[in-house]
Amino acid sequence: GYWIRLLTNIFMFAVLAESVNIIAGYCGYLALGNMFFFGLGAYTVAVLMTKFAFSFFSALLTAGLGASAFSVIVGLAVLRLKGQYFLMATVGLLELLREITTNLSITGGGQGITLPIFPGGAMVANYFFYYYMFGLMITSIICTFFISKSYLGYAFRAIKFDEDAASVMGINPVPYKTAAWAISAFFTSLTGAGYAYWMSYIDPGEVYQIMPSVKMYLMMILGGAGTVLGPI
């Protein structure tokens, strides 16, 4: 049981590191507060399952698509910023969502929210989330590989190295930056959604933390930012 949970955590952080690699490693936008997508996914699943009787998989799909849609809407304003200003904006969004969640009754406020117990017992749950995080990690690697070999990946790199030069060469940065953040948000939110059901209890202070974002960046940088297997 211990090793299963340890490996599940490793797979989870691998997905998170690969997710931030897409927006930061390839596109060059330092989304230090990217964990707000993790919290958004976690609370979407928690609220839908407890308040609206959604199944886990239907709530999971809603969490992933909802986080991507949220990134597109917010990105229209936030992605106009660059460098440390974008970084600070993402940290601000993290703090904003934590405060909103803390003050909403539907999310349980500061007391958090308890999810339904996974059917089949603790060992079945451990194995399910082990394979869930492992599958998510493999999917994120495959997605990043295809991005790195596609026109999309080359556009991301061009924006990273010189956004103005990329614009002159005919690459409109806005849709590409938005796409990078939406993909990153999708994988991050799915990770948060799985984590919430795995733990069966979450609170704002737990899922809206800044330190996991720092860990994700360290993993990406030490492994190799802008590479497929570096963050893993």
C-alpha positions as CSV (number, residue, x, y, z in Angstrom):
1,G,0.0,0.0,0.0
2,Y,2.8,2.4,0.9
3,W,4.6,1.9,-2.4
4,I,1.4,2.2,-4.5
5,R,0.6,5.5,-2.8
6,L,4.2,6.7,-3.3
7,L,4.3,5.9,-7.0
8,T,0.8,7.4,-7.4
9,N,2.2,10.7,-6.0
10,I,5.2,10.5,-8.3
11,F,3.0,10.0,-11.3
12,M,0.8,12.9,-10.2
13,F,3.7,15.3,-9.9
14,A,5.0,14.1,-13.2
15,V,1.8,15.1,-14.9
16,L,1.8,18.5,-13.1
17,A,5.4,19.1,-14.2
18,E,4.6,18.1,-17.8
19,S,1.6,20.4,-17.7
20,V,3.6,23.5,-16.7
21,N,6.2,22.5,-19.2
22,I,3.8,23.2,-22.0
23,I,3.1,26.8,-21.0
24,A,6.5,27.6,-19.4
25,G,9.0,25.3,-21.0
26,Y,7.7,25.5,-24.6
27,C,5.9,28.9,-24.7
28,G,8.1,30.7,-22.1
29,Y,5.2,32.0,-19.9
30,L,6.0,31.5,-16.3
31,A,2.7,30.4,-14.9
32,L,3.8,30.0,-11.3
33,G,0.2,30.0,-10.0
34,N,-0.8,27.2,-12.3
35,M,-2.0,25.2,-9.3
36,F,-5.3,27.2,-9.4
37,F,-6.3,24.8,-12.2
38,F,-5.5,21.9,-9.8
39,G,-7.9,23.4,-7.2
40,L,-10.5,24.2,-9.8
41,G,-10.5,20.6,-11.0
42,A,-10.6,19.3,-7.5
43,Y,-13.5,21.4,-6.4
44,T,-15.5,20.9,-9.7
45,V,-15.5,17.2,-9.1
46,A,-16.2,17.5,-5.4
47,V,-19.2,19.8,-5.8
48,L,-20.6,18.0,-8.8
49,M,-20.4,14.6,-7.1
50,T,-21.7,15.7,-3.7
51,K,-24.2,18.4,-4.6
52,F,-25.5,17.2,-8.0
53,A,-25.0,13.4,-7.9
54,F,-22.6,13.3,-10.9
55,S,-20.6,10.2,-11.5
56,F,-16.8,10.6,-11.2
57,F,-16.1,10.3,-14.9
58,S,-18.8,12.8,-16.0
59,A,-17.6,15.2,-13.3
60,L,-14.0,14.6,-14.5
61,L,-14.9,15.5,-18.1
62,T,-16.6,18.7,-16.9
63,A,-13.6,19.6,-14.7
64,G,-11.2,19.2,-17.6
65,L,-13.3,21.1,-20.2
66,G,-14.3,23.7,-17.6
67,A,-10.7,24.5,-16.6
68,S,-9.7,24.8,-20.3
69,A,-12.6,27.2,-21.0
70,F,-11.7,29.2,-17.9
71,S,-8.1,29.5,-19.1
72,V,-9.2,30.8,-22.4
73,I,-11.5,33.4,-20.9
74,V,-8.9,34.6,-18.3
75,G,-6.1,34.2,-20.8
76,L,-7.6,36.9,-23.1
77,A,-6.6,39.4,-20.4
78,V,-3.8,37.8,-18.5
79,L,-1.8,36.5,-21.5
80,R,-1.3,40.1,-22.6
81,L,1.2,40.4,-19.7
82,K,4.8,39.1,-20.0
83,G,7.6,38.0,-17.8
84,Q,7.3,38.6,-14.1
85,Y,4.0,40.5,-14.6
86,F,2.3,37.3,-16.0
87,L,3.9,35.3,-13.2
88,M,2.4,37.6,-10.5
89,A,-1.0,37.6,-12.2
90,T,-1.1,33.8,-12.0
91,V,-0.2,33.9,-8.3
92,G,-2.9,36.5,-7.9
93,L,-5.4,34.2,-9.5
94,L,-4.4,31.4,-7.2
95,E,-5.0,33.5,-4.2
96,L,-8.3,34.9,-5.6
97,L,-9.8,31.4,-6.2
98,R,-8.7,30.3,-2.8
99,E,-10.5,33.2,-1.2
100,I,-13.6,32.7,-3.3
101,T,-13.7,29.0,-2.5
102,T,-13.3,29.8,1.2
103,N,-16.3,32.1,1.2
104,L,-18.7,30.0,-0.8
105,S,-21.2,27.7,1.0
106,I,-21.6,25.3,-1.9
107,T,-17.8,24.4,-1.5
108,G,-18.1,23.9,2.2
109,G,-16.2,27.2,2.8
110,G,-13.0,26.9,4.9
111,Q,-14.2,23.6,6.4
112,G,-13.7,21.9,3.1
113,I,-15.8,19.2,1.4
114,T,-16.0,15.4,1.8
115,L,-16.4,13.3,-1.3
116,P,-18.1,10.0,-1.6
117,I,-16.0,7.0,-0.5
118,F,-14.6,5.0,-3.4
119,P,-16.5,1.7,-3.8
120,G,-14.6,-1.5,-3.1
121,G,-12.4,-0.5,-0.2
122,A,-9.1,1.3,0.3
123,M,-6.9,-1.2,-1.6
124,V,-9.2,-1.1,-4.7
125,A,-9.1,2.7,-4.6
126,N,-5.3,2.8,-4.3
127,Y,-4.9,0.6,-7.4
128,F,-7.5,2.6,-9.3
129,F,-5.8,6.0,-8.7
130,Y,-2.4,4.4,-9.3
131,Y,-3.5,3.5,-12.8
132,Y,-5.4,6.7,-13.2
133,M,-2.3,8.9,-12.5
134,F,-0.1,6.5,-14.5
135,G,-2.4,6.7,-17.5
136,L,-2.7,10.5,-17.2
137,M,1.1,10.7,-17.2
138,I,1.5,8.6,-20.3
139,T,-1.2,10.7,-22.1
140,S,0.6,13.9,-21.1
141,I,3.9,12.6,-22.5
142,I,2.2,11.5,-25.8
143,C,0.5,14.9,-26.1
144,T,3.7,16.8,-25.4
145,F,5.6,14.6,-28.0
146,F,3.1,15.4,-30.7
147,I,3.1,19.1,-29.8
148,S,6.9,19.2,-30.0
149,K,6.9,17.7,-33.5
150,S,4.0,19.8,-34.9
151,Y,3.7,23.3,-36.2
152,L,2.1,24.2,-32.9
153,G,5.3,23.3,-31.0
154,Y,7.4,25.3,-33.4
155,A,5.1,28.3,-32.9
156,F,5.4,27.9,-29.1
157,R,9.2,27.9,-29.3
158,A,9.2,30.9,-31.6
159,I,7.0,32.8,-29.1
160,K,9.3,31.7,-26.3
161,F,12.5,33.0,-27.9
162,D,11.2,36.2,-29.4
163,E,7.5,37.0,-29.4
164,D,7.9,40.2,-31.5
165,A,10.0,38.4,-34.1
166,A,7.4,35.6,-34.2
167,S,4.7,38.2,-34.9
168,V,6.7,39.6,-37.8
169,M,7.1,36.1,-39.3
170,G,3.3,35.7,-39.3
171,I,2.7,33.9,-36.1
172,N,-0.1,35.5,-34.1
173,P,1.0,34.9,-30.5
174,V,-2.5,35.2,-28.9
175,P,-4.2,32.0,-30.1
176,Y,-1.0,30.0,-29.6
177,K,-0.4,31.2,-26.0
178,T,-4.1,30.6,-25.3
179,A,-3.9,27.0,-26.7
180,A,-0.7,26.3,-24.6
181,W,-2.4,27.5,-21.4
182,A,-5.6,25.6,-22.2
183,I,-3.7,22.3,-22.7
184,S,-1.8,22.9,-19.5
185,A,-5.0,23.7,-17.6
186,F,-6.7,20.5,-18.9
187,F,-4.0,18.1,-17.6
188,T,-3.6,20.1,-14.3
189,S,-7.3,20.1,-13.6
190,L,-7.7,16.3,-14.4
191,T,-4.9,15.7,-11.9
192,G,-6.6,17.8,-9.3
193,A,-9.9,16.1,-9.9
194,G,-8.3,12.6,-9.4
195,Y,-6.6,13.8,-6.3
196,A,-9.8,15.1,-4.7
197,Y,-11.6,11.7,-5.2
198,W,-8.5,9.8,-4.1
199,M,-8.1,11.8,-0.9
200,S,-12.0,11.9,-0.4
201,Y,-11.6,15.2,1.4
202,I,-10.2,18.6,0.3
203,D,-10.1,22.2,1.6
204,P,-9.0,25.5,0.0
205,G,-5.7,25.6,1.8
206,E,-4.7,22.2,0.6
207,V,-5.5,22.4,-3.2
208,Y,-4.7,26.1,-3.7
209,Q,-1.1,26.0,-2.5
210,I,1.8,27.9,-4.1
211,M,4.5,25.4,-3.0
212,P,3.5,22.5,-5.4
213,S,3.8,25.1,-8.2
214,V,7.4,25.7,-7.1
215,K,8.1,21.9,-7.0
216,M,6.7,21.6,-10.6
217,Y,9.1,24.3,-11.8
218,L,12.0,22.7,-10.1
219,M,11.2,19.4,-11.7
220,M,10.8,21.0,-15.1
221,I,14.0,23.1,-14.9
222,L,16.2,20.3,-13.4
223,G,14.9,17.8,-16.0
224,G,15.0,20.1,-19.0
225,A,12.4,22.8,-19.8
226,G,11.0,22.5,-23.3
227,T,11.8,18.8,-23.6
228,V,9.4,15.9,-23.7
229,L,10.8,13.6,-21.0
230,G,12.8,16.2,-19.0
231,P,10.0,17.0,-16.5
232,I,9.1,13.3,-16.1
